[in-house]
Every structure is written in structure tokens, then in C-alpha cells.
């Protein structure tokens, strides 16, 4: 799945930004929840993309 995400620069950038945010803020911060949602969305997209191939 990591390769599928890396193949698309925009997806890789979204993943890196979400990972950075998740590691930089407290879990009680709303930004942390947003980062977790974004991580889930990117991974879901990659999984669906691989299933279509």
C-alpha cells in the first residue's frame, strides 16, 4: 500500500502532512483527530486503488 501512495505525489504529500500533524499535536487537540481521519482516508484510497487493478 505504501508504494501505491508514493506513486501519487499528492497522496504522499497528504500522508506526510497528516503524519506530521499527528505527531506534533496532543491527542486532545482537534487537529489530531483531523490528522487521523486524513490518514485513514489516504490508506482507504490506496486500498481501493489497488483493488481496482
C-alpha positions as CSV (number, residue, x, y, z in Angstrom):
1,X,0.0,0.0,0.0
2,X,2.9,2.4,0.7
3,X,4.0,2.1,-2.9
4,X,0.6,3.0,-4.2
5,X,0.5,6.1,-2.0
6,X,4.1,7.0,-3.1
7,X,3.2,6.7,-6.8
8,X,0.9,9.7,-6.5
9,X,2.8,12.8,-5.2
10,X,-0.4,14.5,-3.9
11,X,-1.3,11.4,-1.9
12,X,2.2,11.1,-0.5
13,X,2.1,14.8,0.5
14,X,-1.2,14.3,2.2
15,X,0.1,11.3,4.1
16,X,3.3,13.2,5.2
17,X,1.3,16.2,6.4
18,X,-1.1,14.1,8.3
19,X,1.7,12.1,9.9
20,X,3.5,15.3,10.9
21,X,0.4,16.8,12.5
22,X,-0.5,13.6,14.3
23,X,3.0,13.5,15.8
24,X,3.1,17.2,16.6
25,X,-0.1,17.9,18.5
26,X,-1.7,16.4,21.6
27,X,-4.3,13.7,21.2
28,X,-6.9,16.0,22.8
29,X,-6.4,18.6,20.0
30,X,-9.0,18.6,17.2
31,X,-6.1,18.7,14.7
32,X,-5.0,15.3,15.9
33,X,-8.4,13.8,15.1
34,X,-8.4,15.5,11.7
35,X,-4.9,14.0,11.0
36,X,-6.2,10.6,12.0
37,X,-9.1,11.0,9.6
38,X,-6.8,12.1,6.8
39,X,-4.5,9.1,7.4
40,X,-7.5,6.8,7.2
41,X,-8.7,8.5,4.0
42,X,-5.3,8.1,2.3
43,X,-5.0,4.5,3.3
44,X,-8.6,3.8,2.2
45,X,-7.9,5.4,-1.2
46,X,-4.8,3.3,-1.7
47,X,-6.6,0.1,-0.7
48,X,-9.4,0.9,-3.2
49,X,-7.0,1.8,-5.9
50,X,-5.2,-1.5,-5.5
51,X,-8.4,-3.4,-5.5
52,X,-9.3,-1.9,-8.9
53,X,-6.0,-3.0,-10.5
